């Protein structure tokens, strides 16, 4: 039977809501998300369903703040509280989902976007995606391997009076990163340099430059210094962390790309 027929039988859904749940990215066959309601399911296949996916509000592609676009990539200035890419529970409401809709409207066949540098849903700022259609081979790896300058601003809880450096190793865990314990195997070296810009109301505005590291290491290294980033991670919350500049040499065209985001109010040196 088709996937939407299966959902109708198991969940008691009519055709339209079953199809909507699938298109919202809330259904997996095995470990693979599928958004095609008419896909046929074979006997014995495992189907996982996240019913909350259909409740997510779609993101209007016209509302995206696109600061750079060419044939291979798009850079979007992401607001706080909006996921950059699909979560395990669904894809609707994410920047990547809206970009796919935008490309489809423009006539791209089977559009695909790839997130190059993850950014927490609660954070804001520049996010780089590769884009392609069904007739174009993926070049996500070529962007991922680039030496890309990413500049972040963050507010830390406490006072940073001079340049602060943290070199606590990190370790991959549960699809993300965490601080490694001393002597722990598989730990990855990491270095974050926090440069103070301003201070006030018990917090410090700092700037951080990354080239290959994950933005997650900023929050982890700030935590390791007992100066956590102001705010809380998680969709819908505001984490006072923003990617404010991205610069790199385009791996296909050779052009120098250097773009900046609109600063959130808290990221201005005079803000309190």
C-alpha positions as CSV (number, residue, x, y, z in Angstrom):
1,X,0.0,0.0,0.0
2,X,1.0,3.6,-0.2
3,X,2.5,5.4,2.7
4,X,-0.5,7.7,3.2
5,X,-2.8,4.6,3.1
6,X,-0.7,3.1,5.9
7,X,-1.0,6.2,8.0
8,X,-4.7,6.3,7.3
9,X,-5.1,2.7,8.6
10,X,-2.8,3.0,11.6
11,X,-3.6,6.5,12.8
12,X,-7.2,6.9,11.4
13,X,-6.2,9.8,9.2
14,X,-8.0,10.9,6.1
15,X,-6.0,11.2,2.9
16,X,-5.3,15.0,3.1
17,X,-4.0,15.1,6.7
18,X,-2.0,11.9,6.2
19,X,-0.4,13.4,3.1
20,X,0.3,16.7,5.0
21,X,2.1,14.9,7.8
22,X,4.3,13.1,5.3
23,X,5.1,16.3,3.4
24,X,5.9,18.0,6.7
25,X,8.8,15.6,7.1
26,X,7.4,13.6,10.0
27,X,7.6,10.1,8.6
28,X,10.6,7.8,8.1
29,X,10.9,4.5,6.3
30,X,13.7,2.7,8.1
31,X,16.1,5.6,8.9
32,X,15.3,7.7,5.8
33,X,12.8,10.6,5.9
34,X,10.4,10.5,3.0
35,X,8.1,13.3,1.9
36,X,6.3,11.4,-0.8
37,X,2.7,10.4,0.2
38,X,2.3,8.0,-2.7
39,X,5.5,6.0,-2.0
40,X,4.7,2.3,-1.7
41,X,5.6,0.6,1.6
42,X,6.8,-3.0,1.5
43,X,5.8,-5.6,4.0
44,X,8.2,-5.7,6.9
45,X,9.5,-2.2,6.5
46,X,9.7,-0.1,9.7
47,X,7.8,3.2,9.6
48,X,8.4,5.9,12.3
49,X,6.0,8.7,12.6
50,X,6.4,12.1,14.4
51,X,2.8,13.4,14.5
52,X,3.9,16.9,15.7
53,X,5.5,17.6,12.3
54,X,2.2,18.6,10.8
55,X,1.6,21.3,13.5
56,X,4.7,23.3,12.5
57,X,3.9,26.5,10.8
58,X,5.4,26.7,7.3
59,X,8.0,29.4,6.6
60,X,7.2,31.7,3.7
61,X,10.0,31.6,1.2
62,X,9.4,35.2,0.4
63,X,10.3,36.1,4.0
64,X,13.8,34.8,3.7
65,X,16.6,37.4,4.0
66,X,18.9,36.2,1.3
67,X,22.2,38.1,1.4
68,X,24.0,36.2,-1.4
69,X,22.9,33.8,-4.1
70,X,24.6,32.1,-7.1
71,X,24.1,28.9,-9.0
72,X,25.8,26.8,-6.4
73,X,25.0,28.4,-3.0
74,X,22.7,30.6,-1.0
75,X,23.5,32.5,2.2
76,X,20.5,33.4,4.4
77,X,20.4,35.8,7.4
78,X,18.5,33.6,9.8
79,X,16.4,35.1,12.7
80,X,16.4,33.7,16.2
81,X,14.1,30.8,16.9
82,X,14.0,29.4,13.3
83,X,15.8,26.1,12.6
84,X,18.3,26.3,9.7
85,X,17.6,22.7,8.7
86,X,15.2,19.9,9.3
87,X,15.2,18.3,12.8
88,X,14.6,14.7,13.5
89,X,10.9,15.5,14.2
90,X,10.1,17.3,11.0
91,X,11.3,19.6,8.2
92,X,8.5,22.2,7.9
93,X,9.3,25.6,9.3
94,X,13.1,25.3,8.6
95,X,15.1,27.6,6.4
96,X,16.1,24.6,4.2
97,X,12.4,23.6,3.7
98,X,11.6,27.1,2.6
99,X,14.5,27.2,0.2
100,X,13.4,23.9,-1.4
101,X,9.9,25.5,-1.9
102,X,11.5,28.6,-3.4
103,X,13.6,26.5,-5.9
104,X,10.6,24.4,-6.8
105,X,8.5,27.5,-7.6
106,X,11.4,28.6,-9.9
107,X,11.1,25.4,-11.8
108,X,14.1,23.5,-10.4
109,X,13.3,19.8,-10.7
110,X,13.7,17.8,-7.4
111,X,15.6,20.7,-5.6
112,X,18.0,19.8,-2.9
113,X,19.8,22.1,-0.4
114,X,22.7,21.2,1.9
115,X,23.6,23.0,5.1
116,X,27.3,23.7,5.2
117,X,27.7,25.1,8.8
118,X,25.0,24.2,11.4
119,X,23.6,27.0,13.6
120,X,21.4,26.4,16.7
121,X,17.7,27.3,16.0
122,X,17.9,29.7,19.0
123,X,20.9,31.5,17.5
124,X,20.8,34.0,14.6
125,X,22.8,35.1,11.6
126,X,24.4,33.8,8.4
127,X,23.8,30.3,7.2
128,X,25.4,28.9,4.1
129,X,23.6,26.3,1.9
130,X,24.5,24.5,-1.3
131,X,21.7,24.2,-3.8
132,X,21.1,21.9,-6.8
133,X,18.5,20.1,-8.8
134,X,18.1,16.5,-10.0
135,X,20.5,17.1,-12.9
136,X,23.3,18.5,-10.9
137,X,25.8,16.4,-8.9
138,X,26.3,17.3,-5.2
139,X,29.2,19.6,-4.4
140,X,28.4,20.0,-0.7
141,X,31.8,18.5,0.2
142,X,33.6,21.2,-1.7
143,X,32.0,23.9,0.4
144,X,32.4,21.9,3.6
145,X,36.1,21.5,3.1
146,X,36.7,25.2,2.4
147,X,38.7,27.4,4.8
148,X,35.8,29.6,5.5
149,X,36.0,32.6,7.8
150,X,33.0,32.8,10.1
151,X,32.7,35.7,12.6
152,X,30.3,35.4,15.5
153,X,29.1,37.8,18.2
154,X,27.9,36.5,21.6
155,X,27.0,37.8,25.0
156,X,28.5,35.9,27.8
157,X,27.2,35.9,31.4
158,X,30.0,37.6,33.3
159,X,33.0,39.8,32.6
160,X,35.6,39.2,29.9
161,X,38.2,41.9,30.5
162,X,40.8,40.7,28.0
163,X,41.2,38.1,25.2
164,X,40.1,34.8,26.6
165,X,41.2,31.5,25.1
166,X,39.8,28.0,25.7
167,X,41.4,24.8,24.3
168,X,39.3,22.1,25.9
169,X,38.9,19.2,23.5
170,X,35.5,18.3,22.2
171,X,33.9,14.9,21.4
172,X,31.1,13.9,19.2
173,X,28.1,12.5,21.1
174,X,24.5,12.0,20.1
175,X,24.7,13.8,16.8
176,X,26.3,16.9,18.4
177,X,29.4,17.8,20.5
178,X,30.2,18.0,24.2
179,X,33.2,18.8,26.3
180,X,35.7,15.9,26.5
181,X,36.8,14.7,29.8
182,X,40.5,14.4,30.6
183,X,42.1,11.4,28.8
184,X,38.9,10.5,27.0
185,X,39.5,8.7,23.7
186,X,38.3,10.2,20.3
187,X,38.6,13.7,21.7
188,X,39.0,16.4,19.0
189,X,41.4,19.4,19.6
190,X,39.5,22.7,19.5
191,X,40.5,26.3,20.2
192,X,38.2,29.3,20.7
193,X,39.4,32.9,21.2
194,X,36.9,35.3,22.8
195,X,37.7,39.0,22.1
196,X,35.8,41.4,24.3
197,X,33.9,44.3,22.7
198,X,31.8,45.8,25.5
199,X,30.5,45.0,28.9
200,X,27.4,45.9,30.9
201,X,24.6,44.5,33.1
202,X,26.7,41.6,34.2
203,X,27.4,40.4,30.7
204,X,30.2,40.8,28.1
205,X,29.8,41.2,24.3
206,X,32.5,39.2,22.6
207,X,33.6,38.4,19.1
208,X,34.8,34.9,17.9
209,X,36.4,33.8,14.6
210,X,36.0,30.2,13.4
211,X,37.3,28.6,10.2
212,X,36.6,24.9,10.4
213,X,35.1,24.3,13.8
214,X,31.4,24.0,14.6
215,X,29.6,27.0,16.0
216,X,28.6,24.7,18.8
217,X,32.1,24.9,20.2
218,X,31.5,28.6,21.1
219,X,28.8,27.7,23.6
220,X,30.7,24.7,24.9
221,X,34.0,26.7,25.4
222,X,32.1,29.6,27.0
223,X,30.5,27.1,29.4
224,X,33.9,25.6,30.1
225,X,35.1,29.1,31.2
226,X,32.1,29.4,33.5
227,X,30.8,32.3,31.3
228,X,27.9,30.7,29.4
229,X,26.2,32.4,26.4
230,X,23.2,34.4,27.5
231,X,19.9,32.7,26.7
232,X,18.9,29.1,26.2
233,X,19.4,26.8,23.2
234,X,16.3,25.3,21.6
235,X,13.8,26.4,18.9
236,X,11.7,29.3,20.0
237,X,14.2,30.6,22.5
238,X,16.7,33.4,22.1
239,X,20.4,32.4,22.4
240,X,22.5,35.6,22.2
241,X,24.9,34.1,19.6
242,X,24.9,35.3,16.0
243,X,27.1,34.6,12.9
244,X,27.7,38.1,11.6
245,X,30.1,37.5,8.7
246,X,31.1,34.8,6.3
247,X,34.0,35.1,3.9
248,X,35.4,32.5,1.5
249,X,36.7,31.9,-2.0
250,X,34.0,30.2,-4.1
251,X,35.2,26.7,-5.0
252,X,33.4,26.7,-8.4
253,X,33.7,30.3,-9.7
254,X,36.8,31.5,-7.8
255,X,35.0,34.6,-6.7
256,X,35.6,36.1,-3.3
257,X,32.4,36.0,-1.2
258,X,32.3,38.3,1.8
259,X,28.9,39.0,3.4
260,X,27.7,40.4,6.7
261,X,24.5,40.0,8.6
262,X,22.2,42.7,10.1
263,X,23.3,42.8,13.8
264,X,20.6,41.8,16.3
265,X,20.0,44.6,18.8
266,X,21.9,42.8,21.6
267,X,25.0,42.5,19.4
268,X,25.7,46.2,19.1
269,X,28.5,47.3,21.4
270,X,26.3,50.0,23.0
271,X,23.4,47.6,23.8
272,X,22.5,46.6,27.3
